[in-house]
């Protein structure tokens, strides 16, 4: 993978992590609520946290 492509993917992952953490810790969403809202599995959300 090219460096620019990897950096773009890393930035996307980092933004997603920030969004998941914000919803969970600041907005008190459950892991399942976040998963449903973002279209991921609950286990993926647990992995981010």
mmCIF entry with sequence, helices, sheets and N, C-alpha, C, O atoms, coordinates in Angstrom:
data_MODEL
# 
_entry.id   MODEL 
# 
_entity.id                         1 
_entity.type                       polymer 
_entity.pdbx_number_of_molecules   1 
# 
_entity_poly.entity_id                      1 
_entity_poly.type                           'polypeptide(L)' 
_entity_poly.nstd_linkage                   no 
_entity_poly.nstd_monomer                   no 
_entity_poly.pdbx_seq_one_letter_code       
;(UNK)(UNK)(UNK)(UNK)(UNK)(UNK)(UNK)(UNK)(UNK)(UNK)(UNK)(UNK)(UNK)(UNK)(UNK)(UNK)
(UNK)(UNK)(UNK)(UNK)(UNK)(UNK)(UNK)(UNK)(UNK)(UNK)(UNK)(UNK)(UNK)(UNK)(UNK)(UNK)
(UNK)(UNK)(UNK)(UNK)(UNK)(UNK)(UNK)(UNK)(UNK)(UNK)(UNK)(UNK)(UNK)(UNK)(UNK)(UNK)
(UNK)
;
_entity_poly.pdbx_seq_one_letter_code_can   XXXXXXXXXXXXXXXXXXXXXXXXXXXXXXXXXXXXXXXXXXXXXXXXX 
_entity_poly.pdbx_strand_id                 A 
# 
loop_
_entity_poly_seq.entity_id 
_entity_poly_seq.num 
_entity_poly_seq.mon_id 
_entity_poly_seq.hetero 
1 1  UNK n 
1 2  UNK n 
1 3  UNK n 
1 4  UNK n 
1 5  UNK n 
1 6  UNK n 
1 7  UNK n 
1 8  UNK n 
1 9  UNK n 
1 10 UNK n 
1 11 UNK n 
1 12 UNK n 
1 13 UNK n 
1 14 UNK n 
1 15 UNK n 
1 16 UNK n 
1 17 UNK n 
1 18 UNK n 
1 19 UNK n 
1 20 UNK n 
1 21 UNK n 
1 22 UNK n 
1 23 UNK n 
1 24 UNK n 
1 25 UNK n 
1 26 UNK n 
1 27 UNK n 
1 28 UNK n 
1 29 UNK n 
1 30 UNK n 
1 31 UNK n 
1 32 UNK n 
1 33 UNK n 
1 34 UNK n 
1 35 UNK n 
1 36 UNK n 
1 37 UNK n 
1 38 UNK n 
1 39 UNK n 
1 40 UNK n 
1 41 UNK n 
1 42 UNK n 
1 43 UNK n 
1 44 UNK n 
1 45 UNK n 
1 46 UNK n 
1 47 UNK n 
1 48 UNK n 
1 49 UNK n 
# 
_struct_asym.id          A 
_struct_asym.entity_id   1 
# 
loop_
_struct_conf.conf_type_id 
_struct_conf.id 
_struct_conf.pdbx_PDB_helix_id 
_struct_conf.beg_label_comp_id 
_struct_conf.beg_label_asym_id 
_struct_conf.beg_label_seq_id 
_struct_conf.pdbx_beg_PDB_ins_code 
_struct_conf.end_label_comp_id 
_struct_conf.end_label_asym_id 
_struct_conf.end_label_seq_id 
_struct_conf.pdbx_end_PDB_ins_code 
_struct_conf.beg_auth_comp_id 
_struct_conf.beg_auth_asym_id 
_struct_conf.beg_auth_seq_id 
_struct_conf.end_auth_comp_id 
_struct_conf.end_auth_asym_id 
_struct_conf.end_auth_seq_id 
_struct_conf.pdbx_PDB_helix_class 
_struct_conf.details 
_struct_conf.pdbx_PDB_helix_length 
HELX_P HELX_P1 AA1 UNK A 3  ? UNK A 21 ? UNK A 3  UNK A 21 1 ? 19 
HELX_P HELX_P2 AA2 UNK A 22 ? UNK A 26 ? UNK A 22 UNK A 26 3 ? 5  
HELX_P HELX_P3 AA3 UNK A 31 ? UNK A 38 ? UNK A 31 UNK A 38 1 ? 8  
HELX_P HELX_P4 AA4 UNK A 42 ? UNK A 48 ? UNK A 42 UNK A 48 1 ? 7  
# 
_struct_conf_type.id          HELX_P 
_struct_conf_type.criteria    ? 
_struct_conf_type.reference   ? 
# 
loop_
_atom_site.group_PDB 
_atom_site.id 
_atom_site.type_symbol 
_atom_site.label_atom_id 
_atom_site.label_alt_id 
_atom_site.label_comp_id 
_atom_site.label_asym_id 
_atom_site.label_entity_id 
_atom_site.label_seq_id 
_atom_site.pdbx_PDB_ins_code 
_atom_site.Cartn_x 
_atom_site.Cartn_y 
_atom_site.Cartn_z 
_atom_site.occupancy 
_atom_site.B_iso_or_equiv 
_atom_site.pdbx_formal_charge 
_atom_site.auth_seq_id 
_atom_site.auth_comp_id 
_atom_site.auth_asym_id 
_atom_site.auth_atom_id 
_atom_site.pdbx_PDB_model_num 
ATOM 1   N N  . UNK A 1 1  ? 0.849   -1.179 0.000  1.00 0.00 ? 1  UNK A N  1 
ATOM 2   C CA . UNK A 1 1  ? 0.000   0.000  0.000  1.00 0.00 ? 1  UNK A CA 1 
ATOM 3   C C  . UNK A 1 1  ? 0.891   1.238  0.000  1.00 0.00 ? 1  UNK A C  1 
ATOM 4   O O  . UNK A 1 1  ? 1.911   1.285  0.688  1.00 0.00 ? 1  UNK A O  1 
ATOM 5   N N  . UNK A 1 2  ? 0.501   2.207  -0.759 1.00 0.00 ? 2  UNK A N  1 
ATOM 6   C CA . UNK A 1 2  ? 1.274   3.440  -0.818 1.00 0.00 ? 2  UNK A CA 1 
ATOM 7   C C  . UNK A 1 2  ? 1.120   4.212  0.484  1.00 0.00 ? 2  UNK A C  1 
ATOM 8   O O  . UNK A 1 2  ? 0.109   4.108  1.178  1.00 0.00 ? 2  UNK A O  1 
ATOM 9   N N  . UNK A 1 3  ? 2.148   4.987  0.794  1.00 0.00 ? 3  UNK A N  1 
ATOM 10  C CA . UNK A 1 3  ? 2.148   5.745  2.046  1.00 0.00 ? 3  UNK A CA 1 
ATOM 11  C C  . UNK A 1 3  ? 0.947   6.695  2.139  1.00 0.00 ? 3  UNK A C  1 
ATOM 12  O O  . UNK A 1 3  ? 0.326   6.779  3.199  1.00 0.00 ? 3  UNK A O  1 
ATOM 13  N N  . UNK A 1 4  ? 0.605   7.404  1.074  1.00 0.00 ? 4  UNK A N  1 
ATOM 14  C CA . UNK A 1 4  ? -0.524  8.348  1.091  1.00 0.00 ? 4  UNK A CA 1 
ATOM 15  C C  . UNK A 1 4  ? -1.834  7.613  1.338  1.00 0.00 ? 4  UNK A C  1 
ATOM 16  O O  . UNK A 1 4  ? -2.691  8.102  2.076  1.00 0.00 ? 4  UNK A O  1 
ATOM 17  N N  . UNK A 1 5  ? -1.996  6.445  0.727  1.00 0.00 ? 5  UNK A N  1 
ATOM 18  C CA . UNK A 1 5  ? -3.220  5.674  0.943  1.00 0.00 ? 5  UNK A CA 1 
ATOM 19  C C  . UNK A 1 5  ? -3.302  5.196  2.381  1.00 0.00 ? 5  UNK A C  1 
ATOM 20  O O  . UNK A 1 5  ? -4.371  5.241  2.989  1.00 0.00 ? 5  UNK A O  1 
ATOM 21  N N  . UNK A 1 6  ? -2.183  4.736  2.932  1.00 0.00 ? 6  UNK A N  1 
ATOM 22  C CA . UNK A 1 6  ? -2.180  4.271  4.310  1.00 0.00 ? 6  UNK A CA 1 
ATOM 23  C C  . UNK A 1 6  ? -2.504  5.415  5.263  1.00 0.00 ? 6  UNK A C  1 
ATOM 24  O O  . UNK A 1 6  ? -3.272  5.234  6.208  1.00 0.00 ? 6  UNK A O  1 
ATOM 25  N N  . UNK A 1 7  ? -1.932  6.580  5.027  1.00 0.00 ? 7  UNK A N  1 
ATOM 26  C CA . UNK A 1 7  ? -2.199  7.733  5.878  1.00 0.00 ? 7  UNK A CA 1 
ATOM 27  C C  . UNK A 1 7  ? -3.669  8.120  5.838  1.00 0.00 ? 7  UNK A C  1 
ATOM 28  O O  . UNK A 1 7  ? -4.250  8.457  6.869  1.00 0.00 ? 7  UNK A O  1 
ATOM 29  N N  . UNK A 1 8  ? -4.270  8.075  4.664  1.00 0.00 ? 8  UNK A N  1 
ATOM 30  C CA . UNK A 1 8  ? -5.689  8.404  4.541  1.00 0.00 ? 8  UNK A CA 1 
ATOM 31  C C  . UNK A 1 8  ? -6.528  7.397  5.312  1.00 0.00 ? 8  UNK A C  1 
ATOM 32  O O  . UNK A 1 8  ? -7.485  7.776  5.988  1.00 0.00 ? 8  UNK A O  1 
ATOM 33  N N  . UNK A 1 9  ? -6.184  6.129  5.221  1.00 0.00 ? 9  UNK A N  1 
ATOM 34  C CA . UNK A 1 9  ? -6.905  5.093  5.963  1.00 0.00 ? 9  UNK A CA 1 
ATOM 35  C C  . UNK A 1 9  ? -6.736  5.257  7.458  1.00 0.00 ? 9  UNK A C  1 
ATOM 36  O O  . UNK A 1 9  ? -7.690  5.082  8.217  1.00 0.00 ? 9  UNK A O  1 
ATOM 37  N N  . UNK A 1 10 ? -5.523  5.593  7.890  1.00 0.00 ? 10 UNK A N  1 
ATOM 38  C CA . UNK A 1 10 ? -5.268  5.816  9.306  1.00 0.00 ? 10 UNK A CA 1 
ATOM 39  C C  . UNK A 1 10 ? -6.071  7.004  9.826  1.00 0.00 ? 10 UNK A C  1 
ATOM 40  O O  . UNK A 1 10 ? -6.594  6.960  10.940 1.00 0.00 ? 10 UNK A O  1 
ATOM 41  N N  . UNK A 1 11 ? -6.172  8.060  9.031  1.00 0.00 ? 11 UNK A N  1 
ATOM 42  C CA . UNK A 1 11 ? -6.928  9.246  9.437  1.00 0.00 ? 11 UNK A CA 1 
ATOM 43  C C  . UNK A 1 11 ? -8.405  8.913  9.568  1.00 0.00 ? 11 UNK A C  1 
ATOM 44  O O  . UNK A 1 11 ? -9.069  9.379  10.494 1.00 0.00 ? 11 UNK A O  1 
ATOM 45  N N  . UNK A 1 12 ? -8.923  8.110  8.649  1.00 0.00 ? 12 UNK A N  1 
ATOM 46  C CA . UNK A 1 12 ? -10.326 7.698  8.717  1.00 0.00 ? 12 UNK A CA 1 
ATOM 47  C C  . UNK A 1 12 ? -10.571 6.872  9.969  1.00 0.00 ? 12 UNK A C  1 
ATOM 48  O O  . UNK A 1 12 ? -11.564 7.076  10.667 1.00 0.00 ? 12 UNK A O  1 
ATOM 49  N N  . UNK A 1 13 ? -9.677  5.948  10.252 1.00 0.00 ? 13 UNK A N  1 
ATOM 50  C CA . UNK A 1 13 ? -9.805  5.113  11.443 1.00 0.00 ? 13 UNK A CA 1 
ATOM 51  C C  . UNK A 1 13 ? -9.744  5.965  12.702 1.00 0.00 ? 13 UNK A C  1 
ATOM 52  O O  . UNK A 1 13 ? -10.504 5.739  13.643 1.00 0.00 ? 13 UNK A O  1 
ATOM 53  N N  . UNK A 1 14 ? -8.851  6.932  12.723 1.00 0.00 ? 14 UNK A N  1 
ATOM 54  C CA . UNK A 1 14 ? -8.725  7.796  13.892 1.00 0.00 ? 14 UNK A CA 1 
ATOM 55  C C  . UNK A 1 14 ? -9.995  8.631  14.100 1.00 0.00 ? 14 UNK A C  1 
ATOM 56  O O  . UNK A 1 14 ? -10.451 8.791  15.232 1.00 0.00 ? 14 UNK A O  1 
ATOM 57  N N  . UNK A 1 15 ? -10.564 9.161  13.015 1.00 0.00 ? 15 UNK A N  1 
ATOM 58  C CA . UNK A 1 15 ? -11.816 9.931  13.139 1.00 0.00 ? 15 UNK A CA 1 
ATOM 59  C C  . UNK A 1 15 ? -12.943 9.051  13.665 1.00 0.00 ? 15 UNK A C  1 
ATOM 60  O O  . UNK A 1 15 ? -13.740 9.478  14.500 1.00 0.00 ? 15 UNK A O  1 
ATOM 61  N N  . UNK A 1 16 ? -13.000 7.823  13.171 1.00 0.00 ? 16 UNK A N  1 
ATOM 62  C CA . UNK A 1 16 ? -14.031 6.890  13.624 1.00 0.00 ? 16 UNK A CA 1 
ATOM 63  C C  . UNK A 1 16 ? -13.849 6.585  15.114 1.00 0.00 ? 16 UNK A C  1 
ATOM 64  O O  . UNK A 1 16 ? -14.827 6.545  15.861 1.00 0.00 ? 16 UNK A O  1 
ATOM 65  N N  . UNK A 1 17 ? -12.623 6.372  15.541 1.00 0.00 ? 17 UNK A N  1 
ATOM 66  C CA . UNK A 1 17 ? -12.346 6.104  16.946 1.00 0.00 ? 17 UNK A CA 1 
ATOM 67  C C  . UNK A 1 17 ? -12.780 7.272  17.822 1.00 0.00 ? 17 UNK A C  1 
ATOM 68  O O  . UNK A 1 17 ? -13.375 7.071  18.881 1.00 0.00 ? 17 UNK A O  1 
ATOM 69  N N  . UNK A 1 18 ? -12.486 8.484  17.386 1.00 0.00 ? 18 UNK A N  1 
ATOM 70  C CA . UNK A 1 18 ? -12.881 9.675  18.143 1.00 0.00 ? 18 UNK A CA 1 
ATOM 71  C C  . UNK A 1 18 ? -14.403 9.760  18.230 1.00 0.00 ? 18 UNK A C  1 
ATOM 72  O O  . UNK A 1 18 ? -14.947 10.073 19.288 1.00 0.00 ? 18 UNK A O  1 
ATOM 73  N N  . UNK A 1 19 ? -15.090 9.482  17.122 1.00 0.00 ? 19 UNK A N  1 
ATOM 74  C CA . UNK A 1 19 ? -16.554 9.536  17.125 1.00 0.00 ? 19 UNK A CA 1 
ATOM 75  C C  . UNK A 1 19 ? -17.139 8.485  18.064 1.00 0.00 ? 19 UNK A C  1 
ATOM 76  O O  . UNK A 1 19 ? -18.053 8.777  18.834 1.00 0.00 ? 19 UNK A O  1 
ATOM 77  N N  . UNK A 1 20 ? -16.615 7.269  18.000 1.00 0.00 ? 20 UNK A N  1 
ATOM 78  C CA . UNK A 1 20 ? -17.099 6.190  18.871 1.00 0.00 ? 20 UNK A CA 1 
ATOM 79  C C  . UNK A 1 20 ? -16.873 6.558  20.335 1.00 0.00 ? 20 UNK A C  1 
ATOM 80  O O  . UNK A 1 20 ? -17.776 6.411  21.158 1.00 0.00 ? 20 UNK A O  1 
ATOM 81  N N  . UNK A 1 21 ? -15.684 7.031  20.659 1.00 0.00 ? 21 UNK A N  1 
ATOM 82  C CA . UNK A 1 21 ? -15.374 7.402  22.040 1.00 0.00 ? 21 UNK A CA 1 
ATOM 83  C C  . UNK A 1 21 ? -16.268 8.541  22.517 1.00 0.00 ? 21 UNK A C  1 
ATOM 84  O O  . UNK A 1 21 ? -16.740 8.524  23.654 1.00 0.00 ? 21 UNK A O  1 
ATOM 85  N N  . UNK A 1 22 ? -16.506 9.529  21.659 1.00 0.00 ? 22 UNK A N  1 
ATOM 86  C CA . UNK A 1 22 ? -17.374 10.652 22.024 1.00 0.00 ? 22 UNK A CA 1 
ATOM 87  C C  . UNK A 1 22 ? -18.792 10.164 22.328 1.00 0.00 ? 22 UNK A C  1 
ATOM 88  O O  . UNK A 1 22 ? -19.379 10.536 23.344 1.00 0.00 ? 22 UNK A O  1 
ATOM 89  N N  . UNK A 1 23 ? -19.330 9.339  21.448 1.00 0.00 ? 23 UNK A N  1 
ATOM 90  C CA . UNK A 1 23 ? -20.691 8.848  21.660 1.00 0.00 ? 23 UNK A CA 1 
ATOM 91  C C  . UNK A 1 23 ? -20.789 8.015  22.937 1.00 0.00 ? 23 UNK A C  1 
ATOM 92  O O  . UNK A 1 23 ? -21.771 8.110  23.673 1.00 0.00 ? 23 UNK A O  1 
ATOM 93  N N  . UNK A 1 24 ? -19.786 7.215  23.189 1.00 0.00 ? 24 UNK A N  1 
ATOM 94  C CA . UNK A 1 24 ? -19.824 6.316  24.346 1.00 0.00 ? 24 UNK A CA 1 
ATOM 95  C C  . UNK A 1 24 ? -19.592 7.062  25.661 1.00 0.00 ? 24 UNK A C  1 
ATOM 96  O O  . UNK A 1 24 ? -20.376 6.928  26.600 1.00 0.00 ? 24 UNK A O  1 
ATOM 97  N N  . UNK A 1 25 ? -18.523 7.840  25.725 1.00 0.00 ? 25 UNK A N  1 
ATOM 98  C CA . UNK A 1 25 ? -18.134 8.468  26.992 1.00 0.00 ? 25 UNK A CA 1 
ATOM 99  C C  . UNK A 1 25 ? -18.830 9.799  27.254 1.00 0.00 ? 25 UNK A C  1 
ATOM 100 O O  . UNK A 1 25 ? -19.158 10.103 28.401 1.00 0.00 ? 25 UNK A O  1 
ATOM 101 N N  . UNK A 1 26 ? -19.059 10.591 26.222 1.00 0.00 ? 26 UNK A N  1 
ATOM 102 C CA . UNK A 1 26 ? -19.649 11.914 26.422 1.00 0.00 ? 26 UNK A CA 1 
ATOM 103 C C  . UNK A 1 26 ? -21.170 11.914 26.286 1.00 0.00 ? 26 UNK A C  1 
ATOM 104 O O  . UNK A 1 26 ? -21.862 12.628 27.012 1.00 0.00 ? 26 UNK A O  1 
ATOM 105 N N  . UNK A 1 27 ? -21.684 11.117 25.359 1.00 0.00 ? 27 UNK A N  1 
ATOM 106 C CA . UNK A 1 27 ? -23.121 11.110 25.090 1.00 0.00 ? 27 UNK A CA 1 
ATOM 107 C C  . UNK A 1 27 ? -23.844 9.923  25.733 1.00 0.00 ? 27 UNK A C  1 
ATOM 108 O O  . UNK A 1 27 ? -25.066 9.809  25.640 1.00 0.00 ? 27 UNK A O  1 
ATOM 109 N N  . UNK A 1 28 ? -23.085 9.047  26.382 1.00 0.00 ? 28 UNK A N  1 
ATOM 110 C CA . UNK A 1 28 ? -23.645 7.893  27.101 1.00 0.00 ? 28 UNK A CA 1 
ATOM 111 C C  . UNK A 1 28 ? -24.447 6.938  26.221 1.00 0.00 ? 28 UNK A C  1 
ATOM 112 O O  . UNK A 1 28 ? -25.428 6.349  26.676 1.00 0.00 ? 28 UNK A O  1 
ATOM 113 N N  . UNK A 1 29 ? -24.035 6.782  24.965 1.00 0.00 ? 29 UNK A N  1 
ATOM 114 C CA . UNK A 1 29 ? -24.643 5.785  24.085 1.00 0.00 ? 29 UNK A CA 1 
ATOM 115 C C  . UNK A 1 29 ? -24.131 4.411  24.498 1.00 0.00 ? 29 UNK A C  1 
ATOM 116 O O  . UNK A 1 29 ? -22.995 4.279  24.953 1.00 0.00 ? 29 UNK A O  1 
ATOM 117 N N  . UNK A 1 30 ? -24.958 3.402  24.341 1.00 0.00 ? 30 UNK A N  1 
ATOM 118 C CA . UNK A 1 30 ? -24.485 2.032  24.565 1.00 0.00 ? 30 UNK A CA 1 
ATOM 119 C C  . UNK A 1 30 ? -23.665 1.591  23.354 1.00 0.00 ? 30 UNK A C  1 
ATOM 120 O O  . UNK A 1 30 ? -23.741 2.199  22.286 1.00 0.00 ? 30 UNK A O  1 
ATOM 121 N N  . UNK A 1 31 ? -22.889 0.537  23.531 1.00 0.00 ? 31 UNK A N  1 
ATOM 122 C CA . UNK A 1 31 ? -22.118 0.009  22.408 1.00 0.00 ? 31 UNK A CA 1 
ATOM 123 C C  . UNK A 1 31 ? -23.052 -0.405 21.273 1.00 0.00 ? 31 UNK A C  1 
ATOM 124 O O  . UNK A 1 31 ? -22.740 -0.183 20.103 1.00 0.00 ? 31 UNK A O  1 
ATOM 125 N N  . UNK A 1 32 ? -24.190 -1.003 21.608 1.00 0.00 ? 32 UNK A N  1 
ATOM 126 C CA . UNK A 1 32 ? -25.133 -1.429 20.578 1.00 0.00 ? 32 UNK A CA 1 
ATOM 127 C C  . UNK A 1 32 ? -25.744 -0.230 19.862 1.00 0.00 ? 32 UNK A C  1 
ATOM 128 O O  . UNK A 1 32 ? -25.927 -0.266 18.645 1.00 0.00 ? 32 UNK A O  1 
ATOM 129 N N  . UNK A 1 33 ? -26.060 0.829  20.598 1.00 0.00 ? 33 UNK A N  1 
ATOM 130 C CA . UNK A 1 33 ? -26.599 2.044  19.969 1.00 0.00 ? 33 UNK A CA 1 
ATOM 131 C C  . UNK A 1 33 ? -25.600 2.636  18.972 1.00 0.00 ? 33 UNK A C  1 
ATOM 132 O O  . UNK A 1 33 ? -25.979 3.059  17.880 1.00 0.00 ? 33 UNK A O  1 
ATOM 133 N N  . UNK A 1 34 ? -24.328 2.662  19.356 1.00 0.00 ? 34 UNK A N  1 
ATOM 134 C CA . UNK A 1 34 ? -23.294 3.185  18.465 1.00 0.00 ? 34 UNK A CA 1 
ATOM 135 C C  . UNK A 1 34 ? -23.172 2.298  17.236 1.00 0.00 ? 34 UNK A C  1 
ATOM 136 O O  . UNK A 1 34 ? -23.087 2.794  16.112 1.00 0.00 ? 34 UNK A O  1 
ATOM 137 N N  . UNK A 1 35 ? -23.165 0.993  17.448 1.00 0.00 ? 35 UNK A N  1 
ATOM 138 C CA . UNK A 1 35 ? -23.062 0.049  16.331 1.00 0.00 ? 35 UNK A CA 1 
ATOM 139 C C  . UNK A 1 35 ? -24.211 0.248  15.353 1.00 0.00 ? 35 UNK A C  1 
ATOM 140 O O  . UNK A 1 35 ? -24.000 0.292  14.141 1.00 0.00 ? 35 UNK A O  1 
ATOM 141 N N  . UNK A 1 36 ? -25.412 0.366  15.872 1.00 0.00 ? 36 UNK A N  1 
ATOM 142 C CA . UNK A 1 36 ? -26.581 0.570  15.011 1.00 0.00 ? 36 UNK A CA 1 
ATOM 143 C C  . UNK A 1 36 ? -26.484 1.896  14.258 1.00 0.00 ? 36 UNK A C  1 
ATOM 144 O O  . UNK A 1 36 ? -26.799 1.964  13.069 1.00 0.00 ? 36 UNK A O  1 
ATOM 145 N N  . UNK A 1 37 ? -26.058 2.925  14.936 1.00 0.00 ? 37 UNK A N  1 
ATOM 146 C CA . UNK A 1 37 ? -25.972 4.260  14.335 1.00 0.00 ? 37 UNK A CA 1 
ATOM 147 C C  . UNK A 1 37 ? -24.920 4.324  13.223 1.00 0.00 ? 37 UNK A C  1 
ATOM 148 O O  . UNK A 1 37 ? -25.135 4.964  12.194 1.00 0.00 ? 37 UNK A O  1 
ATOM 149 N N  . UNK A 1 38 ? -23.778 3.653  13.438 1.00 0.00 ? 38 UNK A N  1 
ATOM 150 C CA . UNK A 1 38 ? -22.667 3.744  12.488 1.00 0.00 ? 38 UNK A CA 1 
ATOM 151 C C  . UNK A 1 38 ? -22.616 2.588  11.502 1.00 0.00 ? 38 UNK A C  1 
ATOM 152 O O  . UNK A 1 38 ? -21.837 2.617  10.549 1.00 0.00 ? 38 UNK A O  1 
ATOM 153 N N  . UNK A 1 39 ? -23.440 1.573  11.724 1.00 0.00 ? 39 UNK A N  1 
ATOM 154 C CA . UNK A 1 39 ? -23.475 0.446  10.797 1.00 0.00 ? 39 UNK A CA 1 
ATOM 155 C C  . UNK A 1 39 ? -22.363 -0.564 10.992 1.00 0.00 ? 39 UNK A C  1 
ATOM 156 O O  . UNK A 1 39 ? -21.923 -1.198 10.033 1.00 0.00 ? 39 UNK A O  1 
ATOM 157 N N  . UNK A 1 40 ? -21.904 -0.721 12.224 1.00 0.00 ? 40 UNK A N  1 
ATOM 158 C CA . UNK A 1 40 ? -20.873 -1.699 12.559 1.00 0.00 ? 40 UNK A CA 1 
ATOM 159 C C  . UNK A 1 40 ? -21.445 -2.718 13.527 1.00 0.00 ? 40 UNK A C  1 
ATOM 160 O O  . UNK A 1 40 ? -22.537 -2.534 14.065 1.00 0.00 ? 40 UNK A O  1 
ATOM 161 N N  . UNK A 1 41 ? -20.705 -3.789 13.746 1.00 0.00 ? 41 UNK A N  1 
ATOM 162 C CA . UNK A 1 41 ? -21.125 -4.760 14.750 1.00 0.00 ? 41 UNK A CA 1 
ATOM 163 C C  . UNK A 1 41 ? -20.785 -4.225 16.139 1.00 0.00 ? 41 UNK A C  1 
ATOM 164 O O  . UNK A 1 41 ? -19.902 -3.381 16.289 1.00 0.00 ? 41 UNK A O  1 
ATOM 165 N N  . UNK A 1 42 ? -21.493 -4.724 17.149 1.00 0.00 ? 42 UNK A N  1 
ATOM 166 C CA . UNK A 1 42 ? -21.210 -4.314 18.513 1.00 0.00 ? 42 UNK A CA 1 
ATOM 167 C C  . UNK A 1 42 ? -19.789 -4.711 18.910 1.00 0.00 ? 42 UNK A C  1 
ATOM 168 O O  . UNK A 1 42 ? -19.123 -3.983 19.646 1.00 0.00 ? 42 UNK A O  1 
ATOM 169 N N  . UNK A 1 43 ? -19.327 -5.857 18.426 1.00 0.00 ? 43 UNK A N  1 
ATOM 170 C CA . UNK A 1 43 ? -17.966 -6.290 18.766 1.00 0.00 ? 43 UNK A CA 1 
ATOM 171 C C  . UNK A 1 43 ? -16.912 -5.359 18.159 1.00 0.00 ? 43 UNK A C  1 
ATOM 172 O O  . UNK A 1 43 ? -15.850 -5.162 18.750 1.00 0.00 ? 43 UNK A O  1 
ATOM 173 N N  . UNK A 1 44 ? -17.194 -4.788 16.993 1.00 0.00 ? 44 UNK A N  1 
ATOM 174 C CA . UNK A 1 44 ? -16.265 -3.810 16.409 1.00 0.00 ? 44 UNK A CA 1 
ATOM 175 C C  . UNK A 1 44 ? -16.183 -2.563 17.278 1.00 0.00 ? 44 UNK A C  1 
ATOM 176 O O  . UNK A 1 44 ? -15.104 -2.004 17.476 1.00 0.00 ? 44 UNK A O  1 
ATOM 177 N N  . UNK A 1 45 ? -17.319 -2.135 17.789 1.00 0.00 ? 45 UNK A N  1 
ATOM 178 C CA . UNK A 1 45 ? -17.345 -0.964 18.665 1.00 0.00 ? 45 UNK A CA 1 
ATOM 179 C C  . UNK A 1 45 ? -16.581 -1.263 19.946 1.00 0.00 ? 45 UNK A C  1 
ATOM 180 O O  . UNK A 1 45 ? -15.817 -0.421 20.419 1.00 0.00 ? 45 UNK A O  1 
ATOM 181 N N  . UNK A 1 46 ? -16.774 -2.442 20.512 1.00 0.00 ? 46 UNK A N  1 
ATOM 182 C CA . UNK A 1 46 ? -16.045 -2.837 21.721 1.00 0.00 ? 46 UNK A CA 1 
ATOM 183 C C  . UNK A 1 46 ? -14.542 -2.823 21.464 1.00 0.00 ? 46 UNK A C  1 
ATOM 184 O O  . UNK A 1 46 ? -13.763 -2.441 22.337 1.00 0.00 ? 46 UNK A O  1 
ATOM 185 N N  . UNK A 1 47 ? -14.140 -3.235 20.277 1.00 0.00 ? 47 UNK A N  1 
ATOM 186 C CA . UNK A 1 47 ? -12.718 -3.232 19.923 1.00 0.00 ? 47 UNK A CA 1 
ATOM 187 C C  . UNK A 1 47 ? -12.171 -1.802 19.904 1.00 0.00 ? 47 UNK A C  1 
ATOM 188 O O  . UNK A 1 47 ? -11.055 -1.567 20.367 1.00 0.00 ? 47 UNK A O  1 
ATOM 189 N N  . UNK A 1 48 ? -12.924 -0.864 19.385 1.00 0.00 ? 48 UNK A N  1 
ATOM 190 C CA . UNK A 1 48 ? -12.487 0.535  19.364 1.00 0.00 ? 48 UNK A CA 1 
ATOM 191 C C  . UNK A 1 48 ? -12.312 1.084  20.775 1.00 0.00 ? 48 UNK A C  1 
ATOM 192 O O  . UNK A 1 48 ? -11.398 1.866  21.041 1.00 0.00 ? 48 UNK A O  1 
ATOM 193 N N  . UNK A 1 49 ? -13.198 0.665  21.676 1.00 0.00 ? 49 UNK A N  1 
ATOM 194 C CA . UNK A 1 49 ? -13.149 1.187  23.035 1.00 0.00 ? 49 UNK A CA 1 
ATOM 195 C C  . UNK A 1 49 ? -12.096 0.470  23.848 1.00 0.00 ? 49 UNK A C  1 
ATOM 196 O O  . UNK A 1 49 ? -11.909 0.777  25.025 1.00 0.00 ? 49 UNK A O  1 
# 
